Amino acid sequence: MRNIVFFLVFFFNAGYSNASSILIPMDESQSDHLKSYGIAYYLLENDVVIEWLLNYRGGSFLTPHLLSIEEELILRGVKYEILADGQVNQIRSQIGSPEVNMEIVQLEKAPKIAVYTPGGKQPWDDAVTLVLEYAEIPYDKVYDSAVVMGLLPEYDWLHLHHEDFTGQYGKFYANFRSYPWYKQQVAELEASAEGLGFNKVSELKLAVATNIKNFVIGGGFLFTMCSGTDSFDIGLSAHNTDICERMFDGDPSDPDCQNKLDFNNTFAFEDFTLVRDPLQYEYSNIDGTELRRRGLPETQAAKLDKFTLFEFSAKWDVVPTMLTQCHTDVVNGFMGQTTDFKKDFIKSNVLIMGESKQYNTARYIHGEMGQGTWTFYGGHDPEDYQHRVGDPPTDLELHPNSPGYRLILNNILFPAAKKKKRKT
């Protein structure tokens, strides 16, 4: 019904004013950056084509000038400006100049979004679902059975909730094996694996990871954070061996599992070494978390921990430019089970879009796989420096201009862009 009303108002207001467009600024003047993405998605859902002005005032949006859009902007608390035809033409001329690092990208269709997440998880358990809820962007939840049954091609964009694709239950065994939630998680995953015809949870997770890889190869967009990054690649690399110890799958790991890892089967990482100790809260030496725990108190470490976004040519490298749109190029760091990625283990064809210079690590990386693309983003919550099990949820009402969360939402709008091949 809301969509019907929107279209009625759309046509009624078609000749509303001589002012031709609405600009949603995304620089420091914006009152709520995160809800601005929600507005953009809402318009795409209603078949309104909008323009993303890359590198213009922080990556602003340009929409038709309609009363219905103004009302929605006011309702959601998003700042906007009404522009006359002449002002719009001046902006287009400025962006079109070959000497200016700006570009206009047309956004045409709202991507259908899925979040791979187990049942019972709350939105605040994961930064992506949290910001989707805050920005009012709709999404479906899928999990192992849907992936194994081949339902992913129904979607354009997939996010992996903080998952362990190695079958080691997040390596929480040392600290949480006696906790009811841990025991319940193990029981539910074992029952799910058996119900879907797998002997072990690790075998189920490998099948899931393989189907997700095929989703990307077929043209899907994959985004994941924290342990959903390295554990995904580690799981894929271990498709010919057993890396799980007895407490995870009932039998010992393959003694030669390290040498049997297949780095040709991974997205981003290679030549890494597994952390095989089941009592150590780490999967491999890819992660840079421990670099932050060398003698500094948490408050001091948090102040020093920053990462820098690279600047790309908007006219030549449109994709990374879209993915790095922000009102700042220096973003506060934040930790997770996987905080960031040591550069020594990143494949040469992977694009680094954000780095922690202090630790010589990559925070934000991107690549292509077949017809699709993927983006890995280290850390758990951009507004909670060291999120721990049981910590209260982040209230995004207090962080409407979070640059760290903006990077997530850039990825959500990315599939809506009119396809434009990278220049060579």
C-alpha positions as CSV (number, residue, x, y, z in Angstrom):
1,M,0.0,0.0,0.0
2,R,2.8,2.4,0.8
3,N,4.3,1.8,-2.6
4,I,1.0,2.6,-4.3
5,V,0.7,5.8,-2.4
6,F,4.3,6.7,-3.3
7,F,3.6,6.3,-7.0
8,L,0.3,8.3,-6.8
9,V,2.2,11.1,-5.1
10,F,5.1,10.7,-7.6
11,F,2.9,11.3,-10.7
12,F,0.8,14.0,-8.9
13,N,3.9,16.0,-8.2
14,A,5.6,15.4,-11.5
15,G,5.4,19.1,-12.3
16,Y,5.6,20.3,-8.7
17,S,8.3,22.9,-9.1
18,N,10.8,24.5,-11.4
19,A,13.5,23.1,-9.1
20,S,14.6,19.9,-10.9
21,S,16.4,17.8,-8.3
22,I,17.1,17.0,-4.7
23,L,20.7,16.7,-3.5
24,I,21.3,14.5,-0.5
25,P,24.8,15.7,0.6
26,M,27.1,13.1,2.1
27,D,29.8,15.4,3.4
28,E,30.2,16.6,7.0
29,S,26.9,18.6,6.7
30,Q,24.8,15.5,6.5
31,S,22.7,14.8,9.7
32,D,22.3,11.1,9.2
33,H,24.6,9.4,6.7
34,L,23.4,5.9,7.4
35,K,19.7,6.7,6.9
36,S,20.6,8.4,3.6
37,Y,21.5,5.0,2.2
38,G,18.2,3.8,3.3
39,I,16.5,6.6,1.4
40,A,18.5,5.7,-1.7
41,Y,17.5,2.0,-1.4
42,Y,13.8,3.0,-0.8
43,L,13.7,5.1,-4.0
44,L,15.3,2.2,-6.0
45,E,12.6,-0.1,-4.6
46,N,10.1,2.2,-6.0
47,D,11.7,2.3,-9.4
48,V,13.1,5.8,-9.1
49,V,16.5,6.0,-10.8
50,I,18.9,8.1,-8.8
51,E,22.5,9.2,-9.3
52,W,25.5,8.6,-7.1
53,L,27.9,11.6,-7.4
54,L,31.2,9.9,-6.6
55,N,33.7,12.1,-4.7
56,Y,31.3,15.0,-4.9
57,R,30.7,16.2,-1.3
58,G,31.4,12.8,0.2
59,G,29.5,10.8,-2.4
60,S,26.2,12.6,-2.5
61,F,22.9,11.3,-4.1
62,L,20.9,13.2,-6.7
63,T,17.2,12.4,-7.0
64,P,14.1,13.8,-8.8
65,H,12.5,16.7,-7.0
66,L,9.2,15.4,-5.7
67,L,7.2,16.2,-2.6
68,S,6.9,12.6,-1.7
69,I,10.7,12.2,-1.6
70,E,11.0,15.4,0.5
71,E,8.4,14.0,3.0
72,E,10.4,10.7,3.3
73,L,13.6,12.6,3.9
74,I,12.0,14.7,6.6
75,L,10.5,11.7,8.2
76,R,13.8,9.9,8.4
77,G,15.8,12.9,9.5
78,V,18.0,13.1,6.5
79,K,19.4,16.5,5.3
80,Y,18.7,17.5,1.7
81,E,19.0,20.5,-0.6
82,I,16.7,21.5,-3.5
83,L,18.6,22.4,-6.6
84,A,17.4,24.4,-9.7
85,D,18.2,23.2,-13.2
86,G,21.2,25.6,-13.5
87,Q,22.8,24.4,-10.2
88,V,22.4,20.7,-11.4
89,N,24.0,21.6,-14.7
90,Q,26.9,23.3,-12.9
91,I,27.5,20.1,-10.8
92,R,27.4,17.9,-13.8
93,S,29.8,20.1,-15.6
94,Q,32.2,20.1,-12.6
95,I,32.1,16.3,-12.3
96,G,32.5,15.8,-16.0
97,S,35.7,17.7,-16.2
98,P,38.6,15.3,-17.0
99,E,40.8,17.2,-14.4
100,V,38.5,16.4,-11.5
101,N,38.4,13.0,-9.7
102,M,34.7,12.7,-9.7
103,E,32.1,10.6,-11.6
104,I,28.3,10.1,-11.9
105,V,27.0,6.6,-11.5
106,Q,23.4,5.8,-12.2
107,L,21.6,3.5,-9.6
108,E,18.8,1.7,-11.2
109,K,17.5,-1.3,-9.2
110,A,17.4,-2.2,-5.6
111,P,19.5,-5.4,-5.1
112,K,17.8,-8.3,-3.3
113,I,19.7,-8.9,-0.1
114,A,20.3,-12.0,1.9
115,V,22.1,-12.4,5.2
116,Y,23.6,-15.8,6.0
117,T,22.8,-16.1,9.7
118,P,21.6,-18.8,12.1
119,G,18.2,-18.6,13.6
120,G,17.8,-16.8,16.9
121,K,20.5,-14.2,16.2
122,Q,19.5,-10.6,16.9
123,P,20.3,-7.7,14.6
124,W,22.8,-6.3,17.0
125,D,24.9,-9.5,16.9
126,D,26.3,-8.4,13.6
127,A,27.2,-4.9,12.3
128,V,25.6,-5.5,8.9
129,T,22.2,-6.6,10.2
130,L,22.3,-3.8,12.7
131,V,22.9,-1.1,10.1
132,L,20.4,-2.7,7.7
133,E,17.7,-2.4,10.4
134,Y,18.8,1.2,11.3
135,A,18.8,2.3,7.6
136,E,15.4,0.5,7.0
137,I,16.8,-1.7,4.2
138,P,14.9,-5.0,3.9
139,Y,16.7,-8.3,3.8
140,D,16.0,-12.0,4.0
141,K,17.7,-14.4,6.4
142,V,19.2,-17.7,5.0
143,Y,21.2,-20.4,6.5
144,D,22.8,-23.8,5.8
145,S,19.7,-25.6,4.4
146,A,18.8,-22.8,2.0
147,V,22.4,-22.5,0.8
148,V,22.8,-26.3,0.3
149,M,19.4,-26.5,-1.5
150,G,20.7,-23.9,-4.0
151,L,18.5,-20.9,-3.1
152,L,21.3,-18.2,-3.3
153,P,20.8,-17.4,-7.0
154,E,17.5,-15.8,-6.0
155,Y,19.5,-13.0,-4.4
156,D,21.9,-10.3,-5.7
157,W,23.9,-9.6,-2.6
158,L,24.9,-11.9,0.3
159,H,26.4,-11.1,3.7
160,L,28.0,-13.7,5.9
161,H,27.2,-13.3,9.5
162,H,30.3,-13.9,11.8
163,E,30.5,-17.5,10.9
164,D,33.1,-20.3,11.3
165,F,33.4,-22.1,8.0
166,T,36.1,-24.4,9.4
167,G,33.8,-26.5,11.6
168,Q,35.5,-25.4,14.8
169,Y,32.6,-23.5,16.3
170,G,34.4,-20.2,16.3
171,K,37.2,-21.7,18.4
172,F,35.3,-20.7,21.5
173,Y,36.0,-24.1,23.0
174,A,38.7,-23.0,25.5
175,N,36.7,-20.2,27.2
176,F,33.0,-21.1,26.6
177,R,32.6,-24.9,26.2
178,S,30.7,-25.1,29.5
179,Y,28.3,-22.3,28.6
180,P,24.7,-23.3,27.6
181,W,24.8,-21.2,24.4
182,Y,27.9,-23.0,23.2
183,K,26.5,-26.4,23.9
184,Q,23.3,-25.4,22.1
185,Q,25.2,-24.1,19.1
186,V,27.1,-27.4,18.8
187,A,24.0,-29.5,19.2
188,E,22.0,-27.5,16.6
189,L,24.8,-27.6,14.0
190,E,25.4,-31.3,14.5
191,A,21.7,-32.0,14.0
192,S,21.6,-29.7,11.0
193,A,24.6,-31.5,9.4
194,E,23.1,-34.9,10.0
195,G,19.7,-33.8,8.7
196,L,21.3,-32.5,5.5
197,G,23.2,-35.7,4.9
198,F,26.7,-34.8,6.2
199,N,28.8,-36.7,8.6
200,K,30.4,-33.7,10.2
201,V,29.7,-30.0,10.7
202,S,33.0,-29.2,8.9
203,E,31.7,-31.1,5.8
204,L,28.5,-29.1,5.9
205,K,30.3,-25.8,6.2
206,L,32.6,-26.8,3.3
207,A,29.5,-27.5,1.1
208,V,28.0,-24.1,2.2
209,A,31.3,-22.3,1.4
210,T,31.5,-24.0,-2.0
211,N,27.9,-23.0,-2.9
212,I,28.7,-19.4,-1.8
213,K,31.8,-19.4,-4.0
214,N,29.6,-20.7,-6.9
215,F,27.1,-17.9,-6.2
216,V,29.9,-15.3,-6.6
217,I,31.3,-17.0,-9.8
218,G,27.8,-16.9,-11.2
219,G,27.6,-13.1,-10.7
220,G,26.7,-12.6,-7.1
221,F,28.0,-10.0,-4.7
222,L,29.5,-11.2,-1.5
223,F,30.3,-9.1,1.6
224,T,31.6,-10.3,4.9
225,M,33.3,-9.1,8.1
226,C,35.4,-10.4,11.0
227,S,35.7,-14.2,11.1
228,G,33.5,-14.6,8.1
229,T,36.5,-13.5,6.0
230,D,39.5,-15.7,6.9
231,S,37.5,-18.7,8.2
232,F,35.7,-18.8,4.8
233,D,39.0,-18.9,2.9
234,I,40.5,-21.4,5.3
235,G,37.5,-23.7,5.0
236,L,37.8,-23.6,1.2
237,S,41.5,-24.2,1.3
238,A,41.0,-27.3,3.5
239,H,38.6,-29.1,1.1
240,N,41.1,-32.0,0.7
241,T,41.9,-32.5,4.4
242,D,40.7,-32.5,8.0
243,I,41.9,-29.5,10.1
244,C,39.5,-30.1,13.0
245,E,40.6,-31.8,16.3
246,R,38.7,-34.4,18.2
247,M,36.6,-32.1,20.4
248,F,35.2,-30.5,17.2
249,D,34.4,-33.5,15.0
250,G,35.1,-36.7,17.0
251,D,38.4,-37.6,15.4
252,P,41.9,-36.1,15.2
253,S,42.9,-33.7,12.4
254,D,45.1,-34.9,9.5
255,P,48.7,-34.6,10.8
256,D,49.7,-33.3,7.4
257,C,46.8,-30.9,6.9
258,Q,48.9,-27.8,6.6
259,N,50.7,-29.2,3.6
260,K,47.4,-30.3,2.0
261,L,45.8,-26.8,2.0
262,D,44.8,-25.7,-1.5
263,F,45.4,-22.0,-1.9
264,N,44.1,-22.1,-5.4
265,N,40.6,-22.6,-4.0
266,T,40.5,-19.4,-1.9
267,F,39.3,-15.9,-2.6
268,A,41.9,-13.6,-0.9
269,F,44.5,-15.4,1.1
270,E,47.4,-17.8,0.4
271,D,50.5,-19.3,2.1
272,F,49.1,-18.8,5.6
273,T,49.8,-21.2,8.5
274,L,47.0,-22.7,10.5
275,V,46.8,-22.3,14.3
276,R,46.1,-25.9,15.2
277,D,45.9,-25.5,18.9
278,P,42.2,-26.0,19.8
279,L,42.6,-23.9,22.9
280,Q,43.9,-20.8,21.0
281,Y,41.3,-18.3,19.9
282,E,42.7,-17.9,16.4
283,Y,42.4,-19.7,13.0
284,S,45.7,-18.8,11.4
285,N,48.4,-16.2,11.1
286,I,46.3,-14.1,8.6
287,D,44.7,-12.1,11.4
288,G,46.4,-9.0,12.8
289,T,44.6,-8.8,16.2
290,E,47.6,-9.7,18.3
291,L,49.5,-6.8,16.9
292,R,47.3,-4.5,19.0
293,R,47.9,-6.4,22.3
294,R,51.6,-5.5,22.8
295,G,51.8,-3.5,26.0
296,L,49.2,-0.7,25.4
297,P,46.0,-0.3,27.5
298,E,42.8,-0.6,25.5
299,T,41.9,3.1,25.7
300,Q,45.3,4.1,24.4
301,A,45.3,1.4,21.7
302,A,41.9,2.5,20.5
303,K,43.0,6.1,20.1
304,L,46.0,5.1,18.1
305,D,44.3,2.5,15.9
306,K,43.2,4.1,12.6
307,F,43.0,2.9,9.1
308,T,43.3,4.9,5.9
309,L,41.1,4.6,2.8
310,F,42.9,4.7,-0.5
311,E,41.8,7.2,-3.2
312,F,41.0,5.7,-6.6
313,S,40.4,7.3,-9.9
314,A,36.6,7.8,-10.1
315,K,36.6,7.9,-13.9
316,W,38.9,4.8,-14.3
317,D,38.3,2.7,-11.2
318,V,34.6,3.2,-10.6
319,V,34.1,0.1,-8.4
320,P,36.6,0.8,-5.7
321,T,35.6,4.4,-5.8
322,M,32.0,3.5,-5.0
323,L,33.1,1.1,-2.2
324,T,35.3,3.8,-0.5
325,Q,32.8,6.7,-0.6
326,C,33.1,8.5,2.8
327,H,33.3,11.9,4.4
328,T,36.7,11.1,5.7
329,D,39.7,9.1,4.5
330,V,40.9,8.2,8.0
331,V,38.6,5.8,9.9
332,N,38.8,4.7,13.6
333,G,39.9,1.1,13.9
334,F,37.9,-1.6,15.7
335,M,38.8,-5.1,16.7
336,G,37.2,-8.5,16.1
337,Q,38.1,-12.2,16.1
338,T,39.6,-11.2,12.8
339,T,40.6,-7.6,13.0
340,D,42.5,-7.1,9.8
341,F,44.7,-9.0,7.4
342,K,48.5,-9.3,7.2
343,K,49.6,-8.3,3.8
344,D,52.1,-11.1,3.4
345,F,49.2,-13.5,3.0
346,I,47.0,-11.5,0.5
347,K,47.0,-12.7,-3.1
348,S,48.6,-10.3,-5.6
349,N,45.3,-9.9,-7.6
350,V,43.4,-8.6,-4.5
351,L,42.7,-4.9,-4.3
352,I,43.5,-3.3,-0.9
353,M,41.1,-0.4,-0.3
354,G,42.0,0.4,3.3
355,E,45.1,-0.2,5.3
356,S,46.3,0.2,8.9
357,K,49.7,1.8,8.3
358,Q,50.7,1.4,12.0
359,Y,50.5,-2.4,11.7
360,N,51.1,-2.8,8.0
361,T,47.9,-4.7,7.6
362,A,44.9,-4.4,5.2
363,R,41.5,-3.7,6.7
364,Y,39.3,-3.5,3.6
365,I,39.9,-5.6,0.5
366,H,38.0,-6.5,-2.7
367,G,38.3,-8.8,-5.6
368,E,36.6,-10.5,-8.5
369,M,35.6,-14.2,-8.8
370,G,34.1,-15.3,-12.1
371,Q,31.2,-12.9,-13.0
372,G,30.8,-11.7,-9.4
373,T,32.7,-9.7,-6.8
374,W,33.5,-10.0,-3.1
375,T,34.6,-7.6,-0.3
376,F,36.2,-8.6,3.0
377,Y,36.1,-6.0,5.9
378,G,38.0,-6.8,9.1
379,G,36.7,-6.2,12.6
380,H,33.4,-6.8,14.4
381,D,31.7,-3.4,15.0
382,P,32.9,0.0,13.7
383,E,31.6,1.8,16.8
384,D,32.7,-0.7,19.5
385,Y,36.5,-0.9,19.6
386,Q,36.8,-4.3,21.3
387,H,33.5,-6.1,21.2
388,R,33.3,-9.0,23.7
389,V,30.8,-11.8,24.1
390,G,27.9,-10.5,26.1
391,D,28.6,-6.8,25.5
392,P,25.5,-4.6,25.1
393,P,24.5,-3.8,21.5
394,T,25.6,-0.6,19.7
395,D,22.9,2.1,19.4
396,L,23.3,3.6,16.0
397,E,21.1,6.5,17.0
398,L,24.3,7.7,18.7
399,H,26.4,7.1,15.5
400,P,24.4,8.3,12.5
401,N,27.5,9.6,10.8
402,S,29.7,6.6,11.4
403,P,32.3,6.4,8.5
404,G,33.0,2.7,9.4
405,Y,29.4,1.8,8.9
406,R,29.2,3.8,5.7
407,L,31.7,1.4,4.1
408,I,29.2,-1.4,4.8
409,L,26.4,0.5,3.1
410,N,28.5,1.4,0.1
411,N,28.6,-2.3,-0.6
412,I,24.9,-2.7,-0.3
413,L,24.3,0.0,-3.0
414,F,27.1,-1.2,-5.2
415,P,25.0,-3.9,-7.1
416,A,22.4,-1.2,-8.0
417,A,24.9,0.6,-10.2
418,K,24.4,0.6,-13.9
419,K,27.1,-1.8,-15.2
420,K,30.2,0.1,-16.4
421,K,33.3,-1.9,-17.4
422,R,36.6,-0.9,-15.9
423,K,38.8,0.9,-18.4
424,T,42.1,-0.6,-19.5
